Amino acid sequence: MDRTEFHYDLPAELIAQQPLPERTASRLLVVDGDSTEDRRFSDLPGLLTAGDLLVLNDTRVIRARLRGRKPTGGQVEMLLERITGSRTATAQIKASRSPAGGTELSISNGSGARVLGRDGPLFRLEFNTDIEPLLRTHGEVPLPPYIRRSAAPEDQDRYQTVYARDDGSVAAPTAGLHFDSELLQALHKRGVKTAFLTLHVGIGTFAPVRTRRIEDHRLHSEWCHVTPELCAQIQRARQHGRRVVAVGTTAVRALESAAPDGELKPFEGETSLFIRPGYRFRAVDLLITNFHLPESSLLMLVCAFAGRERVLAAYRHAVAQRYRFFSYGDAMLIEP
């Protein structure tokens, strides 16, 4: 398929730059069959059925953005893609000129990193101090590139799900940002079950699909963990005729990576699964997701799940109704 088949026009003013005062105040576009319905995210308990299993990604966003200087005094920005050891990491680097291997980058109070080399767009870095405490002290929340402002104190809380517990992501699993403790309790009272998996979101999630044919695109790799307990919960839900509701495309990728031959099994490791139209879903029955960038791999996943024409029609409706888009934007609830 051609990449441009997943294009849609989006006015820049619809890209949400700030979170709403309340997480559950976002809008929810319900896509059921060929119909769309404008709801609120707080309506979710009434849209699910007792026994449905809500699968959430419990990854926690780290303060992955560091600012420093080159020996020449030039400013440099490091966005850690993955921590590979207590003092080593891979990162994107923004600078007036890319630093060569061996360059020493200073951060603060004697802390710094040395450039070991480069693997494609990412630089390998070795720090002179442990990375985790350095990020806690000097790191910034890694807001995505379409949010045209610096991270604010409120982002430390709002660009994080309320159930986050496993450090490792450099981008939030944004469908989960709409949940607060009260909504989770309302779902529990409704009889909706909850379960967790982990997929650490990498900066590749924002990488555009550059190949003309989407089949030629190679998706970035991300680490995920689907536990035996989660597999058992899904099996019980299916035995009772209940639905598996994935919260976000990250949950979809993790679950489908754990069912390559059709049977869901425990899985821990890297996944580079690229879900696009023609894919046969094995582990997910219903999807909650935010709105995604035009021509992105995430939009292609949603189109694979619910049909390209149907999804793009829903996006056109969302634009016409002035929904808020992307990470701090509104959400969709989609039937396959």
Salt bridges, closest charged atoms under 4 A:
ASP2 OD2 - ARG212 NE 2.84
GLU5 OE1 - ARG308 NE 3.94
ASP9 OD1 - HIS7 NE2 3.24
GLU13 OE2 - ARG322 NH2 3.49
GLU37 OE2 - ARG39 NH1 3.16
ASP38 OD1 - HIS317 NE2 2.91
ASP43 OD2 - ARG39 NE 3.14
ASP52 OD2 - ARG243 NH2 2.77
ASP58 OD2 - ARG165 NE 2.63
GLU77 OE2 - ARG65 NE 2.85
GLU77 OE1 - ARG67 NH1 2.90
GLU81 OE1 - ARG82 NE 3.99
GLU104 OE2 - ARG114 NE 3.94
ASP119 OD2 - ARG124 NE 3.14
GLU126 OE1 - ARG114 NH2 3.27
ASP130 OD1 - ARG87 NE 3.04
GLU140 OE2 - ARG67 NE 2.84
ASP155 OD2 - ARG149 NH1 2.84
ASP157 OD2 - ARG23 NH2 3.90
ASP166 OD1 - HIS200 NE2 3.91
ASP167 OD1 - ARG60 NE 3.72
GLU215 OE1 - ARG213 NH2 3.88
ASP216 OD1 - ARG213 NH1 2.79
GLU222 OE2 - HIS220 NE2 3.01
GLU222 OE1 - ARG253 NH1 2.43
ASP261 OD2 - LYS265 NZ 3.65
GLU268 OE1 - HIS225 NE2 3.77
GLU270 OE2 - ARG82 NH1 2.58
ASP285 OD2 - ARG238 NH2 3.05
GLU295 OE1 - ARG3 NE 2.75
GLU295 OE2 - HIS7 ND1 3.21
GLU309 OE2 - ARG308 NH2 2.73
GLU335 OE2 - ARG243 NH1 3.40
